[in-house]
């Protein structure tokens, strides 16, 4: 039986001498795996539509197992993103985090729309050479992905005493999943979090992906957010 999917190619792995295994995030079924027969051959017809970070209509024949790709039509190749190494590196790093957080065949249309929107905005920003926007968009994707995956972090109230976070000397706790006020600070692995970073994350969680391109954030606050992402993901996957 053949199935049609709207999918984004997350990655690929060589299989045998001429085949590849593709990891695809689909609108219809979440993350799936499928084999592309002969796609490593120089003149392979399907290979171009199955490049990593390509959005395609994909046809998969399934009897048992993961299925074989029988056809693919690229709907968005994101050429500016793929031709800018810095943007491409950030996108692949984000995809790596996505793969760690989601399990196979768990449909979530929000994640598909989020990822598609991220790639479109990154493609536009790459064409403009906007490095600052690249970092904001990537941080936005990951914070929202954590939220959708059930790991929403608290940046409004202290995760210790539940009092409202006020500007000042606050901290982030990965095990507790949010900001800790000075009174609840224990000194056991918390990370200093800037007021600007707290404000940035609040805006990210309250807005759609397409609105994040308008954000202007100082570089030190972006770096603070990147550190928090790293610590939270490390705590989740370890």
C-alpha positions in Angstrom: 0.0 0.0 0.0 1.3 3.5 -0.9 1.0 6.5 1.4 1.5 10.2 0.7 3.2 12.4 3.3 4.1 16.0 3.6 7.5 15.8 5.1 10.7 17.6 6.1 13.9 15.6 5.7 15.8 15.7 9.0 18.7 13.5 7.9 19.9 10.4 6.0 22.2 7.5 6.6 23.9 5.3 4.0 22.5 1.8 3.7 24.3 -0.9 1.8 26.1 0.1 -1.4 23.5 2.3 -3.2 20.6 2.9 -0.7 19.9 5.4 2.0 17.7 5.5 5.1 15.9 8.8 5.5 14.6 10.3 8.7 11.6 12.4 8.0 9.3 14.6 10.1 5.8 14.4 8.5 2.6 16.3 9.0 0.6 13.1 9.0 2.5 10.8 11.2 5.3 12.6 13.0 8.9 11.3 12.7 9.2 8.3 10.4 12.1 6.3 8.7 12.0 5.1 5.1 14.4 3.6 2.6 15.4 5.3 -0.6 16.4 2.5 -3.0 19.4 3.5 -5.2 19.4 7.1 -4.0 23.2 7.1 -3.6 23.7 6.5 -7.3 25.0 9.6 -9.2 22.0 9.8 -11.5 19.4 9.0 -8.8 16.1 10.6 -9.7 14.8 11.0 -6.2 18.0 12.2 -4.4 17.4 15.9 -5.0 14.0 15.9 -3.4 15.3 14.0 -0.4 18.2 16.2 0.6 18.4 17.1 4.3 16.4 20.2 5.2 14.1 19.9 2.2 10.3 20.0 2.4 8.7 17.5 0.0 5.7 15.5 -0.9 6.8 11.9 -0.3 5.3 8.7 -1.4 6.1 5.5 0.6 5.1 2.0 -0.2 4.6 -0.1 3.0 3.9 -3.8 3.6 6.0 -4.6 6.6 8.8 -2.6 8.2 9.6 1.0 7.5 8.7 1.2 3.9 10.4 2.2 0.6 10.2 5.7 -0.9 8.6 5.4 -4.4 8.4 9.1 -5.2 9.2 12.6 -3.9 8.5 16.1 -5.1 10.4 19.0 -3.4 8.1 21.8 -2.4 10.7 24.0 -0.7 14.4 23.5 -1.0 15.5 26.5 1.1 18.4 27.4 -1.2 19.7 30.5 0.7 19.8 28.5 4.0 21.8 25.7 2.4 24.3 28.0 0.8 25.2 29.8 4.0 27.4 27.6 6.2 26.7 29.5 9.5 22.9 29.3 9.1 23.1 25.7 7.9 25.2 24.7 11.0 22.6 26.4 13.3 19.7 24.6 11.6 21.4 21.2 11.8 22.2 21.8 15.5 18.5 22.5 16.1 17.4 19.4 14.1 19.8 17.3 16.3 18.0 18.6 19.4 14.6 18.0 17.8 15.5 14.3 17.1 16.5 13.8 20.8 13.3 15.2 22.1 10.7 13.4 19.9 9.9 9.8 19.5 9.0 7.9 16.3 5.5 8.1 14.9 4.0 10.5 17.3 1.9 12.9 15.2 2.1 16.6 16.3 1.0 19.0 13.6 2.3 21.9 15.7 5.8 20.7 15.5 5.6 20.3 11.7 4.2 23.8 11.3 6.9 25.1 13.7 9.7 23.4 11.8 8.5 24.5 8.4 8.1 28.1 9.5 11.5 28.1 11.1 13.2 26.9 7.9 11.3 29.4 5.8 12.3 32.3 8.1 15.9 31.0 8.3 16.1 30.9 4.5 14.9 34.5 4.3 17.3 35.6 7.0 20.2 33.7 5.3 19.5 35.5 2.0 19.7 38.8 3.9 22.8 37.7 5.9 21.2 38.6 9.2 23.3 36.7 11.7 21.4 38.1 14.8 18.1 36.9 13.4 19.6 33.4 12.9 20.4 33.0 16.6 17.0 34.4 17.7 15.0 32.1 15.4 17.0 29.0 16.4 16.6 29.8 20.1 12.9 30.4 19.4 12.5 27.1 17.7 14.1 25.1 20.5 12.2 26.9 23.3 8.9 26.3 21.5 9.8 22.7 20.7 10.6 22.1 24.4 7.2 23.5 25.2 5.4 21.3 22.7 7.3 18.3 23.9 6.1 18.7 27.5 9.1 20.6 28.9 7.7 24.1 29.2 10.0 26.1 31.4 8.8 28.7 33.9 10.0 32.2 33.3 7.1 34.0 34.9 7.2 32.6 38.5 10.0 31.1 40.6 9.9 27.3 40.4 10.8 27.3 44.1 8.4 29.6 45.9 6.0 30.3 43.0 6.3 34.1 43.5 6.4 36.3 40.4 9.9 36.8 39.0 11.0 40.4 39.3 14.0 41.9 37.6 17.3 41.5 39.5 19.6 38.6 40.3 17.8 35.5 39.2 18.9 32.0 38.2 17.9 29.1 36.0 17.6 25.5 37.3 17.5 22.7 34.6 16.2 20.0 37.1 13.4 22.3 38.2 12.7 23.5 34.7 12.7 27.3 35.2 13.8 30.5 36.9 14.8 30.5 40.6 14.6 33.8 42.6 17.5 34.9 44.9 15.7 33.6 48.0 15.3 30.1 46.5 18.8 30.0 45.0 20.7 27.0 46.4 24.1 27.3 44.6 23.8 23.7 43.4 24.1 24.0 39.6 21.9 27.0 38.9 22.9 29.3 36.1 22.7 33.1 36.3 19.9 34.3 33.9 19.7 37.9 32.7 16.6 40.1 32.8 16.8 40.4 29.0 16.9 36.6 28.6 13.9 36.2 30.8 12.0 38.8 28.7 13.1 37.2 25.4 11.9 33.7 26.5 8.6 35.1 27.6 8.1 36.7 24.2 9.1 33.5 22.4 6.6 31.4 24.3 3.8 33.9 23.8 4.2 34.4 20.1 4.0 32.4 16.8 7.3 31.6 15.0 6.6 34.1 12.2 6.6 37.0 14.8 10.0 36.2 16.2 11.9 37.7 13.2 10.9 41.1 14.5 12.7 40.7 17.8 15.8 42.7 18.6 17.9 41.1 21.4 21.4 42.0 22.7 24.0 39.4 21.9 24.7 38.7 25.6 21.0 37.8 26.2 21.0 35.5 23.2 24.2 33.7 24.5 22.5 33.4 27.9 19.5 31.8 26.3 21.7 29.4 24.3 23.4 28.3 27.6 20.0 27.7 29.2 18.9 25.6 26.2 22.1 23.5 26.4 21.7 22.8 30.1 18.0 22.0 29.8 18.4 19.6 26.8 21.4 17.9 28.5 19.3 17.4 31.6 16.4 15.9 29.6 18.4 13.5 27.5 20.9 12.3 30.1 
